[in-house]
């Protein structure tokens, strides 16, 4: 196991405990204790995953997620004592891949890290194997190699999960996906009926690709079932 994890946590006791455990599990770990240090290390090192506390001195975790998402789709796991649905929606909506509420068990943390890295590797491999690496839906051009979306000549910035949802729907036009199917296809994990994560991602995706998110023309809601990508406006 050679994955490099950037651990961003200002509580020295928690930081030391988590870093020690990750190294014991076979991961390489580099440490940051505030937002500025985290961004600097991210720019300098080839990181495979970021484990990020929300409450940090000098910069909060959401700012760091947004900054990293400008250039990278690597997995980001938020950890925070603020374990409300609002905080989860905010973190995931801005581009984090998963959320671990404090206090958490080291076993659960390791399982979530392993799952996030596995999903990331599977997504990279599946898309690099495609012969046709661009999808065109109406005036959207989705480049699966470069993880970019162009609309009317302008690039749209999407988070990793937003891009994966859009790519899945675009590759299967007019096919209705239930929320459970979307979650299991994109997150590669078991769906337990919590719609919040899917709802947040669909809402933010629409806000970026739709001319009028309140009257979507690309991603249609099939009430009581799920979503589909329309081929015509």
Secondary structure, DSSP 8 states (H G I E B T S, - for coil): ---EEEEE-S-HHHHHHHHHHHHHTT-EEEEESSHHHHHHHHHHS--SEEEEESS-SSS-HHHHHHHHHTT---EEEEEES--SHHHHHHHHHTT-SEEEESS--HHHHHHHHHHHHHHHHHHHHHHHT-S--EEEETTEEEETTTTEEEETTEEE---HHHHHHHHHHHHTTT--EEHHHHHHHHT-S---S--HHHHHHHHHHHHHH-SSGGG-SSEEEETTTEEEE-S--
